Amino acid sequence: MTIDPKLIDQLLTNYKKPEDIIGENGLLKELTKAILERALAAEMTDHLGYEKHDPAGHHRGNSCNGKSQKTLKGDFGELELETPRDRKATFDPKIVAKGQTRRLHGYNNKGTKPAVPLQPPALPFAL
């Protein structure tokens, strides 16, 4: 998958120091949260077989039933996620499994910290 360079430039608009990207409230943590929550919503849609608020889901016996808070912990700190739940409690998310509180699969053992130190990227504009 290729990410549009214009999107990256937009995300880096306020970049001034490495902590803005890899810090406690940095861009990587915010992006991780947003992507995981979107993936969880997509998994719920797949599980139920219809989009949220779709009339096709009315009177089918199972539907989205709000969200629960989940805290992932790691060297990157704590990451609060909102995970969707269904009325029958049969939703079994894959990207962040039930009961999972530590380490995301696919990340190194330091959470969102890179395996090698990050150097500030060369920006196509002046700060």
C-alpha positions, 0 to 999 in steps of 0.5 A: 500500500502506498500512502499519498505524500500529500497526506503525509505532508498534511500530517506533518504540518505542525512537526517541529521536533521528534516528540511531535511524532514519537512522543507520548501524544505524538502523531504515531500514537494518534494514527495508531489509535485512529487506524485501530478504531477504524479497523475494529469498526470494519471488523464489526461491519463484517461480523454483522453483515451490514453497515452501522445504521443500515436498515438491513440490520433492523430486526435481525437479532444482532446489532451494534450495541455501543462501544467499550473502552480498552487500554493497550499498554506498552513501552509507548505508554497507554493507548485508549481505544473504543471497541465496538460491541454487539448485542449478542456478545459474539463479536470477536475482533482480530486486530485487538483481541478480547482480553488483549492489553499488551503488545500489538501484533506486527509491532516490535517489542518496544510498542510504537517506538521504532527499531532504529532511532528516527531521524527527523524527515526532510520536509518539502517545506520550510518550518 
